[in-house]
Amino acid sequence: MRRKSLIVPLAFAALAACSGKPDASTPATEAAPSGAPSEAPAAVPASGPALSDATVQLPAVPGRPAVAYFTLNSDVNGKLVSVAVAHFARAEMHESKMEGGAMTMSPVDAVPIAPGKPISFAPGGYHVMLFDMDGSLKPGDTTDLTATLDSGAKVNAKAKVTAPGGDMKM
Ligand SMILES: [Cu+2]
């Protein structure tokens, strides 16, 4: 008799502990806002030349040329024939080369482009020399860079303006 009276309360205690309160909250069924069909984004052609990593490095000495670098991807064969950068009166495409143990650079009229072969304008190779800045650009600014192809197509990008010798900084 004593035994039973001990066991029964324990059994109840165990039951009470294991049975949690039934969750009264109903599953959240937040209706997605209806009646607002998402605008399909304007179809961006997968093709077409594109600029990336455009930067303009200001000269260490005021009055000296600035330099522009970028990468140009193209899905067509052709030529890059000119580059222009806002706030500079004149731009020239140059190519740096090692000649006789010295780095020299010479103007280039056109750079061939081809699908799957990005053209890299970077230190030590192709670059754009920029002359006669109007004086309004500072590091941290952006300016418009436009590349023109022999087809007449123009490709635009925002170029990041960097401090002299600051192309390794973020
Ligand atoms: Cu140059």
Backbone and ligand atoms as CSV (ligand in chain L), in Angstrom:
chain,resi,resn,atom,element,x,y,z
A,1,MET,N,N,0.842,-1.201,0.000
A,1,MET,CA,C,0.000,0.000,0.000
A,1,MET,C,C,0.872,1.244,0.000
A,2,ARG,N,N,1.814,1.255,0.799
A,2,ARG,CA,C,2.680,2.438,0.870
A,2,ARG,C,C,3.414,2.649,-0.439
A,3,ARG,N,N,3.804,1.559,-0.990
A,3,ARG,CA,C,4.538,1.625,-2.239
A,3,ARG,C,C,3.731,2.336,-3.321
A,4,LYS,N,N,2.495,1.906,-3.489
A,4,LYS,CA,C,1.666,2.488,-4.542
A,4,LYS,C,C,1.507,3.988,-4.365
A,5,SER,N,N,1.299,4.354,-3.152
A,5,SER,CA,C,1.039,5.777,-2.927
A,5,SER,C,C,2.264,6.619,-3.254
A,6,LEU,N,N,3.409,5.983,-3.197
A,6,LEU,CA,C,4.627,6.705,-3.576
A,6,LEU,C,C,4.762,6.788,-5.103
A,7,ILE,N,N,4.447,5.647,-5.728
A,7,ILE,CA,C,4.687,5.560,-7.174
A,7,ILE,C,C,3.739,6.475,-7.953
A,8,VAL,N,N,2.552,6.531,-7.535
A,8,VAL,CA,C,1.569,7.284,-8.325
A,8,VAL,C,C,1.924,8.758,-8.459
A,9,PRO,N,N,2.248,9.385,-7.346
A,9,PRO,CA,C,2.618,10.816,-7.526
A,9,PRO,C,C,3.818,11.004,-8.440
A,10,LEU,N,N,4.782,10.078,-8.380
A,10,LEU,CA,C,5.953,10.207,-9.255
A,10,LEU,C,C,5.556,10.105,-10.728
A,11,ALA,N,N,4.620,9.186,-10.982
A,11,ALA,CA,C,4.189,9.007,-12.359
A,11,ALA,C,C,3.535,10.280,-12.885
A,12,PHE,N,N,2.759,10.879,-12.027
A,12,PHE,CA,C,2.124,12.127,-12.451
A,12,PHE,C,C,3.148,13.227,-12.693
A,13,ALA,N,N,4.139,13.221,-11.793
A,13,ALA,CA,C,5.156,14.250,-11.941
A,13,ALA,C,C,5.874,14.103,-13.273
A,14,ALA,N,N,6.166,12.818,-13.630
A,14,ALA,CA,C,6.866,12.598,-14.876
A,14,ALA,C,C,6.018,13.048,-16.063
A,15,LEU,N,N,4.761,12.737,-15.997
A,15,LEU,CA,C,3.861,13.129,-17.075
A,15,LEU,C,C,3.828,14.640,-17.241
A,16,ALA,N,N,3.715,15.308,-16.099
A,16,ALA,CA,C,3.614,16.752,-16.144
A,16,ALA,C,C,4.855,17.366,-16.755
A,17,ALA,N,N,6.005,16.744,-16.414
A,17,ALA,CA,C,7.239,17.319,-16.904
A,17,ALA,C,C,7.383,17.138,-18.409
A,18,CYS,N,N,6.908,15.997,-18.903
A,18,CYS,CA,C,7.144,15.698,-20.311
A,18,CYS,C,C,6.147,16.354,-21.248
A,19,SER,N,N,4.951,16.569,-20.741
A,19,SER,CA,C,3.956,17.137,-21.640
A,19,SER,C,C,4.019,18.649,-21.578
A,20,GLY,N,N,4.561,19.205,-22.560
A,20,GLY,CA,C,4.614,20.661,-22.588
A,20,GLY,C,C,3.255,21.227,-22.878
A,21,LYS,N,N,3.114,22.457,-22.637
A,21,LYS,CA,C,1.844,23.107,-22.994
A,21,LYS,C,C,1.704,23.087,-24.500
A,22,PRO,N,N,0.558,22.700,-24.946
A,22,PRO,CA,C,0.366,22.783,-26.406
A,22,PRO,C,C,0.547,24.217,-26.888
A,23,ASP,N,N,1.274,24.355,-27.941
A,23,ASP,CA,C,1.538,25.699,-28.470
A,23,ASP,C,C,0.265,26.240,-29.086
A,24,ALA,N,N,-0.191,27.303,-28.531
A,24,ALA,CA,C,-1.447,27.870,-28.999
A,24,ALA,C,C,-1.253,28.730,-30.248
A,25,SER,N,N,-0.031,29.146,-30.450
A,25,SER,CA,C,0.176,30.064,-31.574
A,25,SER,C,C,0.008,29.330,-32.900
A,26,THR,N,N,-0.660,29.899,-33.791
A,26,THR,CA,C,-0.858,29.290,-35.104
A,26,THR,C,C,0.381,29.557,-35.957
A,27,PRO,N,N,0.619,28.636,-36.822
A,27,PRO,CA,C,1.769,28.853,-37.709
A,27,PRO,C,C,1.657,30.182,-38.452
A,28,ALA,N,N,2.732,30.906,-38.487
A,28,ALA,CA,C,2.709,32.197,-39.164
A,28,ALA,C,C,2.535,31.986,-40.657
A,29,THR,N,N,1.439,32.447,-41.129
A,29,THR,CA,C,1.200,32.344,-42.571
A,29,THR,C,C,1.079,33.758,-43.112
A,30,GLU,N,N,2.210,34.421,-43.152
A,30,GLU,CA,C,2.189,35.784,-43.661
A,30,GLU,C,C,1.987,35.732,-45.161
A,31,ALA,N,N,0.893,36.260,-45.552
A,31,ALA,CA,C,0.604,36.265,-46.982
A,31,ALA,C,C,1.574,37.214,-47.674
A,32,ALA,N,N,2.208,36.707,-48.688
A,32,ALA,CA,C,3.071,37.586,-49.470
A,32,ALA,C,C,2.215,38.664,-50.090
A,33,PRO,N,N,2.701,39.888,-50.077
A,33,PRO,CA,C,1.906,40.957,-50.682
A,33,PRO,C,C,1.569,40.596,-52.114
A,34,SER,N,N,0.287,40.487,-52.339
A,34,SER,CA,C,-0.120,40.078,-53.677
A,34,SER,C,C,-0.509,41.307,-54.476
A,35,GLY,N,N,-0.745,41.092,-55.712
A,35,GLY,CA,C,-1.182,42.191,-56.555
A,35,GLY,C,C,-0.064,43.135,-56.932
A,36,ALA,N,N,1.205,42.775,-56.583
A,36,ALA,CA,C,2.334,43.622,-56.973
A,36,ALA,C,C,3.298,42.793,-57.787
A,37,PRO,N,N,2.956,42.566,-59.021
A,37,PRO,CA,C,3.844,41.747,-59.844
A,37,PRO,C,C,5.220,42.399,-59.945
A,38,SER,N,N,6.246,41.613,-59.640
A,38,SER,CA,C,7.591,42.183,-59.679
A,38,SER,C,C,7.950,42.579,-61.098
A,39,GLU,N,N,8.425,43.793,-61.221
A,39,GLU,CA,C,8.834,44.281,-62.535
A,39,GLU,C,C,10.003,43.446,-63.021
A,40,ALA,N,N,9.886,42.920,-64.185
A,40,ALA,CA,C,11.013,42.192,-64.742
A,40,ALA,C,C,12.127,43.198,-65.025
A,41,PRO,N,N,13.345,42.906,-64.558
A,41,PRO,CA,C,14.421,43.852,-64.812
A,41,PRO,C,C,14.647,44.012,-66.304
A,42,ALA,N,N,15.001,45.207,-66.675
A,42,ALA,CA,C,15.260,45.453,-68.089
A,42,ALA,C,C,16.285,44.443,-68.592
A,43,ALA,N,N,15.986,43.858,-69.690
A,43,ALA,CA,C,16.862,42.821,-70.210
A,43,ALA,C,C,18.236,43.402,-70.509
A,44,VAL,N,N,19.214,42.919,-69.781
A,44,VAL,CA,C,20.578,43.347,-70.040
A,44,VAL,C,C,21.188,42.372,-71.024
A,45,PRO,N,N,21.607,42.870,-72.153
A,45,PRO,CA,C,22.195,41.942,-73.111
A,45,PRO,C,C,23.408,41.257,-72.514
A,46,ALA,N,N,23.434,39.950,-72.645
A,46,ALA,CA,C,24.578,39.214,-72.118
A,46,ALA,C,C,25.831,39.552,-72.910
A,47,SER,N,N,25.598,40.098,-74.087
A,47,SER,CA,C,26.734,40.402,-74.943
A,47,SER,C,C,27.069,41.880,-74.848
A,48,GLY,N,N,28.076,42.259,-75.536
A,48,GLY,CA,C,28.460,43.661,-75.555
A,48,GLY,C,C,29.727,43.882,-74.781
A,49,PRO,N,N,30.521,44.839,-75.245
A,49,PRO,CA,C,31.759,45.142,-74.543
A,49,PRO,C,C,31.459,45.730,-73.172
A,50,ALA,N,N,32.316,45.459,-72.213
A,50,ALA,CA,C,32.096,45.969,-70.859
A,50,ALA,C,C,33.426,46.353,-70.219
A,51,LEU,N,N,33.393,47.447,-69.512
A,51,LEU,CA,C,34.573,47.912,-68.788
A,51,LEU,C,C,34.459,47.524,-67.334
A,52,SER,N,N,35.593,47.209,-66.737
A,52,SER,CA,C,35.598,46.962,-65.304
A,52,SER,C,C,36.905,47.482,-64.719
A,53,ASP,N,N,36.916,47.645,-63.416
A,53,ASP,CA,C,38.115,48.064,-62.680
A,53,ASP,C,C,38.714,49.365,-63.211
A,54,ALA,N,N,37.864,50.279,-63.620
A,54,ALA,CA,C,38.387,51.541,-64.156
A,54,ALA,C,C,38.887,52.440,-63.023
A,55,THR,N,N,40.124,52.863,-63.150
A,55,THR,CA,C,40.678,53.788,-62.161
A,55,THR,C,C,41.451,54.882,-62.884
A,56,VAL,N,N,41.503,56.038,-62.241
A,56,VAL,CA,C,42.315,57.150,-62.719
A,56,VAL,C,C,43.262,57.513,-61.585
A,57,GLN,N,N,44.544,57.375,-61.854
A,57,GLN,CA,C,45.532,57.685,-60.813
A,57,GLN,C,C,46.076,59.083,-61.050
A,58,LEU,N,N,45.890,59.920,-60.068
A,58,LEU,CA,C,46.335,61.316,-60.193
A,58,LEU,C,C,47.858,61.390,-60.171
A,59,PRO,N,N,48.422,62.429,-60.791
A,59,PRO,CA,C,49.881,62.558,-60.830
A,59,PRO,C,C,50.442,62.988,-59.480
A,60,ALA,N,N,51.650,62.522,-59.197
A,60,ALA,CA,C,52.301,62.928,-57.958
A,60,ALA,C,C,52.685,64.403,-58.018
A,61,VAL,N,N,53.012,64.861,-59.219
A,61,VAL,CA,C,53.398,66.260,-59.409
A,61,VAL,C,C,52.303,66.945,-60.217
A,62,PRO,N,N,51.688,67.966,-59.657
A,62,PRO,CA,C,50.621,68.640,-60.396
A,62,PRO,C,C,51.112,69.103,-61.768
A,63,GLY,N,N,50.272,68.932,-62.770
A,63,GLY,CA,C,50.647,69.317,-64.117
A,63,GLY,C,C,51.172,68.153,-64.943
A,64,ARG,N,N,51.620,67.108,-64.241
A,64,ARG,CA,C,52.037,65.912,-64.973
A,64,ARG,C,C,50.792,65.130,-65.375
A,65,PRO,N,N,50.923,64.217,-66.353
A,65,PRO,CA,C,49.739,63.451,-66.755
A,65,PRO,C,C,49.261,62.498,-65.665
A,66,ALA,N,N,47.976,62.292,-65.640
A,66,ALA,CA,C,47.400,61.217,-64.833
A,66,ALA,C,C,47.371,59.961,-65.697
A,67,VAL,N,N,47.059,58.841,-65.079
A,67,VAL,CA,C,47.043,57.570,-65.802
A,67,VAL,C,C,45.721,56.861,-65.525
A,68,ALA,N,N,45.165,56.270,-66.561
A,68,ALA,CA,C,43.934,55.489,-66.391
A,68,ALA,C,C,44.204,54.021,-66.693
A,69,TYR,N,N,43.585,53.180,-65.889
A,69,TYR,CA,C,43.663,51.733,-66.068
A,69,TYR,C,C,42.258,51.162,-66.070
A,70,PHE,N,N,42.083,50.039,-66.746
A,70,PHE,CA,C,40.777,49.370,-66.765
A,70,PHE,C,C,40.940,48.013,-67.423
A,71,THR,N,N,39.887,47.245,-67.381
A,71,THR,CA,C,39.823,45.990,-68.123
A,71,THR,C,C,38.648,46.089,-69.075
A,72,LEU,N,N,38.865,45.689,-70.302
A,72,LEU,CA,C,37.800,45.721,-71.301
A,72,LEU,C,C,37.527,44.304,-71.788
A,73,ASN,N,N,36.285,43.889,-71.585
A,73,ASN,CA,C,35.834,42.603,-72.111
A,73,ASN,C,C,34.992,42.858,-73.340
A,74,SER,N,N,35.181,42.053,-74.340
A,74,SER,CA,C,34.387,42.215,-75.549
A,74,SER,C,C,33.881,40.870,-76.026
A,75,ASP,N,N,32.703,40.879,-76.619
A,75,ASP,CA,C,32.184,39.654,-77.216
A,75,ASP,C,C,32.301,39.716,-78.734
A,76,VAL,N,N,32.925,40.745,-79.216
A,76,VAL,CA,C,33.086,40.869,-80.668
A,76,VAL,C,C,34.549,41.152,-80.981
A,77,ASN,N,N,34.922,40.824,-82.191
A,77,ASN,CA,C,36.250,41.196,-82.656
A,77,ASN,C,C,36.228,42.654,-83.079
A,78,GLY,N,N,37.309,43.330,-82.829
A,78,GLY,CA,C,37.362,44.727,-83.223
A,78,GLY,C,C,38.603,45.373,-82.652
A,79,LYS,N,N,38.504,46.668,-82.473
A,79,LYS,CA,C,39.636,47.421,-81.943
A,79,LYS,C,C,39.137,48.476,-80.982
A,80,LEU,N,N,39.898,48.660,-79.942
A,80,LEU,CA,C,39.703,49.819,-79.081
A,80,LEU,C,C,40.500,50.948,-79.710
A,81,VAL,N,N,39.822,52.030,-80.082
A,81,VAL,CA,C,40.531,53.083,-80.814
A,81,VAL,C,C,40.755,54.354,-80.004
A,82,SER,N,N,39.971,54.549,-78.955
A,82,SER,CA,C,40.248,55.722,-78.123
A,82,SER,C,C,39.596,55.586,-76.761
A,83,VAL,N,N,40.156,56.327,-75.835
A,83,VAL,CA,C,39.614,56.374,-74.480
A,83,VAL,C,C,39.549,57.845,-74.084
A,84,ALA,N,N,38.455,58.227,-73.492
A,84,ALA,CA,C,38.325,59.594,-73.005
A,84,ALA,C,C,37.903,59.548,-71.548
A,85,VAL,N,N,38.376,60.508,-70.766
A,85,VAL,CA,C,38.020,60.585,-69.354
A,85,VAL,C,C,37.567,62.007,-69.049
A,86,ALA,N,N,36.409,62.105,-68.437
A,86,ALA,CA,C,35.871,63.417,-68.091
A,86,ALA,C,C,36.847,64.157,-67.186
A,87,HIS,N,N,36.960,65.433,-67.349
A,87,HIS,CA,C,37.830,66.351,-66.609
A,87,HIS,C,C,39.263,66.380,-67.143
A,88,PHE,N,N,39.519,65.638,-68.212
A,88,PHE,CA,C,40.829,65.726,-68.853
A,88,PHE,C,C,40.618,66.138,-70.310
A,89,ALA,N,N,41.428,67.090,-70.758
A,89,ALA,CA,C,41.243,67.614,-72.107
A,89,ALA,C,C,41.683,66.608,-73.156
A,90,ARG,N,N,42.638,65.734,-72.787
A,90,ARG,CA,C,43.225,64.880,-73.810
A,90,ARG,C,C,43.653,63.570,-73.180
A,91,ALA,N,N,43.524,62.500,-73.956
A,91,ALA,CA,C,43.944,61.183,-73.482
A,91,ALA,C,C,44.670,60.464,-74.601
A,92,GLU,N,N,45.715,59.745,-74.243
A,92,GLU,CA,C,46.460,58.944,-75.223
A,92,GLU,C,C,46.608,57.535,-74.696
A,93,MET,N,N,46.388,56.562,-75.579
A,93,MET,CA,C,46.681,55.181,-75.211
A,93,MET,C,C,48.167,54.932,-75.435
A,94,HIS,N,N,48.792,54.358,-74.436
A,94,HIS,CA,C,50.221,54.054,-74.508
A,94,HIS,C,C,50.437,52.583,-74.193
A,95,GLU,N,N,51.586,52.108,-74.644
A,95,GLU,CA,C,51.995,50.765,-74.254
A,95,GLU,C,C,53.408,50.832,-73.700
A,96,SER,N,N,53.573,50.290,-72.510
A,96,SER,CA,C,54.906,50.212,-71.913
A,96,SER,C,C,55.574,48.920,-72.360
A,97,LYS,N,N,56.846,49.011,-72.645
A,97,LYS,CA,C,57.603,47.824,-73.058
A,97,LYS,C,C,59.001,47.899,-72.486
A,98,MET,N,N,59.550,46.738,-72.249
A,98,MET,CA,C,60.962,46.682,-71.884
A,98,MET,C,C,61.767,46.698,-73.170
A,99,GLU,N,N,62.634,47.683,-73.271
A,99,GLU,CA,C,63.492,47.755,-74.453
A,99,GLU,C,C,64.909,48.029,-74.007
A,100,GLY,N,N,65.789,47.102,-74.323
A,100,GLY,CA,C,67.185,47.267,-73.940
A,100,GLY,C,C,67.347,47.441,-72.440
A,101,GLY,N,N,66.504,46.745,-71.682
A,101,GLY,CA,C,66.623,46.784,-70.237
A,101,GLY,C,C,65.972,47.993,-69.597
A,102,ALA,N,N,65.329,48.811,-70.416
A,102,ALA,CA,C,64.653,49.975,-69.848
A,102,ALA,C,C,63.182,49.953,-70.238
A,103,MET,N,N,62.352,50.443,-69.341
A,103,MET,CA,C,60.929,50.520,-69.632
A,103,MET,C,C,60.672,51.776,-70.454
A,104,THR,N,N,60.131,51.573,-71.625
A,104,THR,CA,C,59.779,52.719,-72.456
A,104,THR,C,C,58.300,52.630,-72.775
A,105,MET,N,N,57.742,53.752,-73.165
A,105,MET,CA,C,56.348,53.684,-73.590
A,105,MET,C,C,56.154,54.475,-74.859
A,106,SER,N,N,55.231,53.970,-75.654
A,106,SER,CA,C,54.959,54.629,-76.919
A,106,SER,C,C,53.458,54.648,-77.155
A,107,PRO,N,N,52.976,55.665,-77.868
A,107,PRO,CA,C,51.540,55.745,-78.141
A,107,PRO,C,C,51.089,54.593,-79.030
A,108,VAL,N,N,49.884,54.133,-78.798
A,108,VAL,CA,C,49.288,53.125,-79.683
A,108,VAL,C,C,47.973,53.688,-80.219
A,109,ASP,N,N,47.725,53.398,-81.486
A,109,ASP,CA,C,46.516,53.920,-82.129
A,109,ASP,C,C,45.295,53.058,-81.838
A,110,ALA,N,N,45.528,51.760,-81.692
A,110,ALA,CA,C,44.412,50.844,-81.531
A,110,ALA,C,C,44.893,49.596,-80.818
A,111,VAL,N,N,44.001,49.008,-80.056
A,111,VAL,CA,C,44.307,47.758,-79.361
A,111,VAL,C,C,43.269,46.732,-79.804
A,112,PRO,N,N,43.710,45.609,-80.385
A,112,PRO,CA,C,42.745,44.614,-80.842
A,112,PRO,C,C,41.968,43.998,-79.679
A,113,ILE,N,N,40.699,43.768,-79.914
A,113,ILE,CA,C,39.863,43.110,-78.903
A,113,ILE,C,C,39.227,41.887,-79.540
A,114,ALA,N,N,38.980,40.889,-78.726
A,114,ALA,CA,C,38.391,39.651,-79.222
A,114,ALA,C,C,37.601,38.996,-78.106
A,115,PRO,N,N,36.576,38.241,-78.478
A,115,PRO,CA,C,35.757,37.582,-77.454
A,115,PRO,C,C,36.600,36.682,-76.565
A,116,GLY,N,N,36.338,36.750,-75.301
A,116,GLY,CA,C,37.012,35.863,-74.358
A,116,GLY,C,C,38.442,36.260,-74.047
A,117,LYS,N,N,38.874,37.403,-74.579
A,117,LYS,CA,C,40.242,37.844,-74.303
A,117,LYS,C,C,40.212,39.267,-73.748
A,118,PRO,N,N,40.019,39.389,-72.446
A,118,PRO,CA,C,39.946,40.723,-71.854
A,118,PRO,C,C,41.246,41.494,-72.100
A,119,ILE,N,N,41.084,42.759,-72.447
A,119,ILE,CA,C,42.228,43.640,-72.616
A,119,ILE,C,C,42.479,44.322,-71.283
A,120,SER,N,N,43.684,44.202,-70.805
A,120,SER,CA,C,43.993,44.779,-69.505
A,120,SER,C,C,44.885,46.004,-69.681
A,121,PHE,N,N,44.373,47.138,-69.232
A,121,PHE,CA,C,45.193,48.339,-69.123
A,121,PHE,C,C,45.664,48.389,-67.679
A,122,ALA,N,N,46.952,48.181,-67.476
A,122,ALA,CA,C,47.466,48.020,-66.118
A,122,ALA,C,C,48.917,48.475,-66.091
A,123,PRO,N,N,49.434,48.774,-64.903
A,123,PRO,CA,C,50.827,49.207,-64.814
A,123,PRO,C,C,51.763,48.217,-65.505
A,124,GLY,N,N,52.666,48.754,-66.314
A,124,GLY,CA,C,53.627,47.910,-67.000
A,124,GLY,C,C,53.208,47.492,-68.395
A,125,GLY,N,N,51.981,47.833,-68.787
A,125,GLY,CA,C,51.503,47.447,-70.114
A,125,GLY,C,C,50.760,48.599,-70.747
A,126,TYR,N,N,49.595,48.267,-71.278
A,126,TYR,CA,C,48.759,49.344,-71.819
A,126,TYR,C,C,48.304,50.269,-70.697
A,127,HIS,N,N,48.264,51.536,-71.004
A,127,HIS,CA,C,47.691,52.491,-70.070
A,127,HIS,C,C,47.219,53.703,-70.849
A,128,VAL,N,N,46.445,54.536,-70.217
A,128,VAL,CA,C,45.983,55.765,-70.857
A,128,VAL,C,C,46.588,56.940,-70.112
A,129,MET,N,N,47.307,57.778,-70.834
A,129,MET,CA,C,47.853,58.987,-70.236
A,129,MET,C,C,46.818,60.097,-70.400
A,130,LEU,N,N,46.594,60.809,-69.311
A,130,LEU,CA,C,45.546,61.844,-69.303
A,130,LEU,C,C,46.195,63.202,-69.071
A,131,PHE,N,N,45.884,64.135,-69.957
A,131,PHE,CA,C,46.532,65.449,-69.915
A,131,PHE,C,C,45.524,66.557,-69.632
A,132,ASP,N,N,46.035,67.594,-69.015
A,132,ASP,CA,C,45.275,68.838,-68.825
A,132,ASP,C,C,43.993,68.629,-68.027
A,133,MET,N,N,44.174,68.156,-66.804
A,133,MET,CA,C,43.026,68.010,-65.912
A,133,MET,C,C,42.480,69.389,-65.570
A,134,ASP,N,N,41.183,69.453,-65.441
A,134,ASP,CA,C,40.597,70.751,-65.115
A,134,ASP,C,C,40.728,71.082,-63.632
A,135,GLY,N,N,41.324,70.180,-62.886
A,135,GLY,CA,C,41.667,70.517,-61.504
A,135,GLY,C,C,40.633,70.152,-60.473
A,136,SER,N,N,39.514,69.574,-60.909
A,136,SER,CA,C,38.438,69.370,-59.944
A,136,SER,C,C,38.426,67.979,-59.335
A,137,LEU,N,N,39.316,67.105,-59.772
A,137,LEU,CA,C,39.259,65.730,-59.281
A,137,LEU,C,C,40.179,65.528,-58.076
A,138,LYS,N,N,39.674,64.824,-57.102
A,138,LYS,CA,C,40.435,64.476,-55.909
A,138,LYS,C,C,40.346,62.964,-55.701
A,139,PRO,N,N,41.312,62.415,-54.964
A,139,PRO,CA,C,41.205,60.991,-54.628
A,139,PRO,C,C,39.866,60.700,-53.955
A,140,GLY,N,N,39.254,59.612,-54.341
A,140,GLY,CA,C,37.950,59.253,-53.787
A,140,GLY,C,C,36.803,59.651,-54.693
A,141,ASP,N,N,37.079,60.576,-55.626
A,141,ASP,CA,C,36.043,60.946,-56.588
A,141,ASP,C,C,35.854,59.818,-57.602
A,142,THR,N,N,34.808,59.969,-58.393
A,142,THR,CA,C,34.687,59.126,-59.574
A,142,THR,C,C,34.547,60.037,-60.782
A,143,THR,N,N,34.939,59.526,-61.914
A,143,THR,CA,C,34.794,60.296,-63.150
A,143,THR,C,C,34.425,59.333,-64.259
A,144,ASP,N,N,33.889,59.875,-65.330
A,144,ASP,CA,C,33.399,59.021,-66.415
A,144,ASP,C,C,34.516,58.675,-67.389
A,145,LEU,N,N,34.624,57.399,-67.654
A,145,LEU,CA,C,35.600,56.918,-68.631
A,145,LEU,C,C,34.819,56.322,-69.796
A,146,THR,N,N,35.190,56.699,-70.994
A,146,THR,CA,C,34.505,56.201,-72.187
A,146,THR,C,C,35.514,55.583,-73.131
A,147,ALA,N,N,35.256,54.361,-73.507
A,147,ALA,CA,C,36.094,53.677,-74.486
A,147,ALA,C,C,35.327,53.611,-75.797
A,148,THR,N,N,35.998,53.930,-76.885
A,148,THR,CA,C,35.361,53.904,-78.201
A,148,THR,C,C,36.002,52.818,-79.057
A,149,LEU,N,N,35.143,52.019,-79.678
A,149,LEU,CA,C,35.622,50.934,-80.533
A,149,LEU,C,C,35.594,51.364,-81.993
A,150,ASP,N,N,36.275,50.612,-82.827
A,150,ASP,CA,C,36.327,50.972,-84.248
A,150,ASP,C,C,34.956,50.872,-84.911
A,151,SER,N,N,34.054,50.126,-84.279
A,151,SER,CA,C,32.687,50.047,-84.806
A,151,SER,C,C,31.903,51.322,-84.516
A,152,GLY,N,N,32.474,52.172,-83.674
A,152,GLY,CA,C,31.756,53.368,-83.247
A,152,GLY,C,C,31.063,53.176,-81.909
A,153,ALA,N,N,30.996,51.921,-81.454
A,153,ALA,CA,C,30.363,51.650,-80.165
A,153,ALA,C,C,31.161,52.308,-79.048
A,154,LYS,N,N,30.445,52.832,-78.083
A,154,LYS,CA,C,31.090,53.446,-76.934
A,154,LYS,C,C,30.717,52.664,-75.680
A,155,VAL,N,N,31.685,52.492,-74.813
A,155,VAL,CA,C,31.468,51.775,-73.566
A,155,VAL,C,C,31.819,52.731,-72.438
A,156,ASN,N,N,30.915,52.866,-71.480
A,156,ASN,CA,C,31.133,53.809,-70.382
A,156,ASN,C,C,31.325,53.092,-69.066
A,157,ALA,N,N,32.093,53.725,-68.214
A,157,ALA,CA,C,32.262,53.198,-66.858
A,157,ALA,C,C,32.590,54.351,-65.942
A,158,LYS,N,N,32.289,54.162,-64.671
A,158,LYS,CA,C,32.719,55.113,-63.649
A,158,LYS,C,C,34.119,54.702,-63.212
A,159,ALA,N,N,35.043,55.622,-63.320
A,159,ALA,CA,C,36.417,55.335,-62.902
A,159,ALA,C,C,36.645,55.920,-61.513
A,160,LYS,N,N,37.285,55.134,-60.689
A,160,LYS,CA,C,37.612,55.576,-59.338
A,160,LYS,C,C,38.897,56.396,-59.395
A,161,VAL,N,N,38.863,57.564,-58.779
A,161,VAL,CA,C,40.040,58.426,-58.775
A,161,VAL,C,C,40.894,58.074,-57.561
A,162,THR,N,N,42.167,57.755,-57.801
A,162,THR,CA,C,43.036,57.353,-56.706
A,162,THR,C,C,44.174,58.340,-56.536
A,163,ALA,N,N,44.783,58.316,-55.386
A,163,ALA,CA,C,45.889,59.203,-55.053
A,163,ALA,C,C,47.120,58.818,-55.871
A,164,PRO,N,N,48.053,59.755,-56.013
A,164,PRO,CA,C,49.278,59.423,-56.724
A,164,PRO,C,C,49.947,58.215,-56.099
A,165,GLY,N,N,50.300,57.254,-56.944
A,165,GLY,CA,C,50.948,56.049,-56.447
A,165,GLY,C,C,50.079,55.249,-55.514
A,166,GLY,N,N,48.795,55.536,-55.542
A,166,GLY,CA,C,47.907,54.909,-54.569
A,166,GLY,C,C,47.112,53.767,-55.120
A,167,ASP,N,N,47.587,53.171,-56.220
A,167,ASP,CA,C,46.752,52.136,-56.817
A,167,ASP,C,C,46.761,50.853,-56.006
A,168,MET,N,N,47.626,50.743,-55.016
A,168,MET,CA,C,47.606,49.559,-54.178
A,168,MET,C,C,46.740,49.763,-52.938
A,169,LYS,N,N,46.318,50.990,-52.712
A,169,LYS,CA,C,45.463,51.240,-51.543
A,169,LYS,C,C,44.018,50.976,-51.889
A,170,MET,N,N,43.230,50.760,-50.870
A,170,MET,CA,C,41.798,50.631,-51.103
A,170,MET,C,C,41.154,51.991,-51.021
L,1,CU,CU,CU,52.302,56.580,-71.007
